[in-house]
Amino acid sequence: MFSGIVEEMATVVAIVKEQENMHFTLTCSFVSQLKIDQSIAHNGVCLTVVAITPPTEAYPQGTYTVTAMQETLIRSNLGKLSVGDHVNVERSMLMNGRLDGHIVQGHVDQTAQCIEMEDAEGSTYFTFSYDASAEMARRGYFTVDKGSVTVNGVSLTVCDPTSNTFRVAIIPYTLEHTNFCDIRVGTIVNIEFDILGKYIARLQELS
């Protein structure tokens, strides 16, 4: 379980493909605090730490490795990562803490594409487009005005939703401290729709 409050950006230092899986090795400031089997959200995707490497001259903070299976690669933008890319990372939530964002499962539903960026007097509006259908909407895969959505692991408030687009407003702090700083028109991002909407949609379907 996550909150969508990104801790920092990790940097991809190696990618290894093994059959249908991809192993990603990254470095960040909290590698020394990690342990094997720990869950970390990467651009909103919950992945398990499978290896940890101590600090070296090349990577003084150490590195860790996670594995993404084919289903994850199909549904997310992780398969598009390259060495040197920045990835939003968040460790799982402590149950005795505040929920500063919203309930994020780390189960990315699909990808979306940035189709517009607009200055908002210091902040920036990003508009994203995603594949939509009546069936997806019935299952809770949609956005609502002032509702929550997760974009690359960042908990955000929806503005001006349509059947297949939505806008989010990014303040300068978020732009600087997440990989929204790398997003341009055409960039593919991961999105996770609000789990509460999915449960309500499912309940209506069964009633």
N, C-alpha and C positions, 0 to 999 in steps of 0.2 A: 504494500500500500504506500502511495506517495501523496504529496500535497501539491505538486506542480510548482514548488518554489525551488528553482535551480540553484545548486550550491556554487557551481563554477563551470567553466568550460575545460574539458579534458582534451588532450591532443592525441590524435591517432599516430602511432609510431610504427606500426606494422600490421599487415593484413595477410592472412594465409588462408587459402581455400583448400578444403579437404572434403572431397566428394561433394555433397550438397550443402555442407556447412561452411561458414566463414568464421575464422578466429580473428578477433580484433585485439590488438595490444595497444594500451593507452597509458598516458602519464598524466598525473594531476597532483595537487598538493596533499591530498589525504591518503595516498597509497599506503603509507606506513600504518594507517588505522584500519586497513581492510583485512578481511580473512576469507579463506576459501569458502565457497557456498553462499557468500553474501550477495544480496540482491541490490542492483544499482540500475536506475533508469538512465538509458542513453538515448537522447532525443525522444524521450517518452517511452522507450521500449525497455521493459524489465528484463535484464540479463543477469546471469549468475557468474560470479568470479570463479574462474577455474584454475588460475595460476597467478602467482605474485613473484616479481623479481626484485631483489634488493637494489638499492641505489648504485649507480655506476657513474663514471665520469660523463658519459653521454646523457644519462638520465638521472640527475642527482636526487630526484624525488622517488625513484623507483618506477616500476611499471606493473600493470596487471593485465590479465587477458580474460576476455569473455567470448562466448560462442553463440552465434546466431544460426538457427536452422533455416531450411528453405522457406517454410511457411512465414517466418518472421521477415525474411528478405523480400518475399513477394509483397507483403502488406505494408512494408516500411521503406524508408529511404536509406537504410543501413547499407544495402548493396551498392549504393552509389558513392559511398565514402572512399576517400583516398588518403594516403599517408600525408600528414600535415593538417588535415581537416580538424575543425573544432566541433566538439560534441557536447551538448548540454548534459550534465550529470547531476543526479540527486540520489542520495542514499535513502533507504526505506525510512518511513516515518516512525518516530518514537511515540508510543501510545500515550505517554504522559505529557505531550507537548500540545501547543496550539495548532489548529488547522488553519494556517494562514492563507492557503489557496483554496482548493476544493478536493474532493475525493477523487484521486487518480489511481487507476489500477496498474498502469504500465502495460496495458494491452492495446496497442495501437490498432485502430479500426481500419484505416486506409491512409493514403497520401492525398495531399492537396497541392495545388500550384499557386504561387504568388502571381497575381495578374495585375496588381497596381500598388504603387507606393505614393503616399501623399503627405506633404508636410502639414503639420497641425500646430504651427506656432511653437516649435520646440520639441514636440513629440512627433511621432510618425504613425499614420494609418497604413496598415497592410491589408490588402484585400486578397482573399484566397478563394479558389474555385475547386470543387471536388465532384467526383462522379456521384450522381444521385438518382434515385428511382423511387417509385411509390412503395415498392417492397422494402427498400432500405429504410424509408421513413416510418413504415409500420413497425419496424424493429427498433426504432429509437435512434436511427442514424440521421440526425438533423440538428440544426442549431436554432435557438430562439433568442430574441432580443433581450439583452441583459442577462442571458444565461451564461454558463461556463463552457469552455472548450479548452482542450490542451493542444498546443502547437509546439512540436519539437520538445515536449516535456514541460512547457511553460503554461501555467494556469492563467487563463485570460478571460476577459468578459467580452461577449459577442456584441457587435454593433451591426445594425442594418442587414440582417440575414435575408437571403432569398432562398429559393428551393435548392440551390447548389452553390451559393457563395456566402461569405460573411466577412466582416471587417473587424480588426482588433486595433486598439490604440496602444502604442508602445512608448513608454516614457524614456527619457535619455538614460536613466540608470539601467533599465532592462536592456536597452539597445547595446550598452557598453559591456554588460556582464553576461550576456547570453549570445548564442550564435545568430540572433536576429541581426547582429552587425554584419553578417555575411550574406543575408538574404537579399536577393535582387528579384526583379520581375523575371519569371521563369523558373525560379528555385522551387524544388520539390521538398515539402515538409511532411512530417508525420502529424496526424490528428487523431485524438481520442475524444469521442463524444461523451457527454455527461452520463455517468452510469445510472443516475436517478431517472433520467428520461427513458433509458432502456428498460428499466424495471417497470415503469408506468406503462410503457408501450406493450410490454409482454403481458402485464396484468390485464390490460384491455383486450388483448388478443385472446386470452384464455377465458374471459368472463362472458 
